Amino acid sequence: MNNKMVAMIVSAVMLMISAVSAFAGDSRDNKMVATVQLPLVQCWYNGQVAYYIQTEASDQSVAESQGVNFVPRLVNTIDAGAVDDIFVVTNFTQGNVIPSAPIPAGPGNMDPEYSPLWQVSTVTWNQGTTPHLLRSEQEVLAAETAGQVTIMQTNIVVNCPVIFTPEGGLLPTAKIKINHGKDN
């Protein structure tokens, strides 16, 4: 290997180290210099609008439709008891319904039932009923008891960390930016 080639390799390595350092942040002050934008998904929690982000799904077609990572092993979290329900209405347009959330959002969460791993339960309005907005787990279960909806638990697990509820607030490290339909 000649000196010119060694110099090129050293330069390339130094450039990579510089790029990694810029992405990871300065280790002396541990400040993050990179940010990410992910779409927020509006849902319902205890009768109020809440928001989560979706990053993975155990079902390939769900992963494709949501544009998230396909992670087949997420299904193993069902038997481990690490999931909570998420109710997805199939034949009426509305946000999903979640039964738990971090209260407060962040490291002080006191809800031992909260998990960002959700086992999908489909909620289908039965024929002859008038669909209406379901805003809480209690409303979903009451509609089932009244014979208005059929709930079917699937083996699909999605990873959807909740980042905001009115009761729990906003995840301390999160910022929500609303664009009002603009792509900027």
GIVEN-V47129 format. One line per field, one symbol per residue. ss: DSSP state (@ for helix, = for strand, . for the rest). phi: phi as a letter, one per 20 degrees, with the letter a starting at -180 (. if undefined). psi: psi as a letter, one per 30 degrees, with the letter a starting at -180 (. if undefined). A space follows every 50 residues. Layout:
ss: ???
phi: ???
psi: ???
This chain:
ss: ..@@@@@@@@@@@@@@@@@@@@@@................=====..=== ==...==..@@@@@@@..==.@@@@@@@@....======......===.. ................=========...........@@@@@@@@@...== =========..====...==..............
phi: .effffffffffffffffffffffnfffdleedeccdcfedfbcblncfc ccddcbbedfffgffemcfecgfgffffffmedcecedfecbeaffddeb bfcffofegdefefbfedefdeccffgnddfbfddbffffffffgfmecd dcfddedcecffdbcgfemeggeecdddelneec
psi: kleeeeeeeeeeeeeeeeeeeeefljfeggkkfklkkkkkkkakkhglkl klkkflkfkeeeeeffhlkjiefffffeffgglllkkjkfhkjlllkkfl lkjlkafgkgjffkkfjkkkkkjkklkfljklkkgleeeeeeeeefgelk kjklgkkkjikkfkleefakkeflkkkkfhgki.
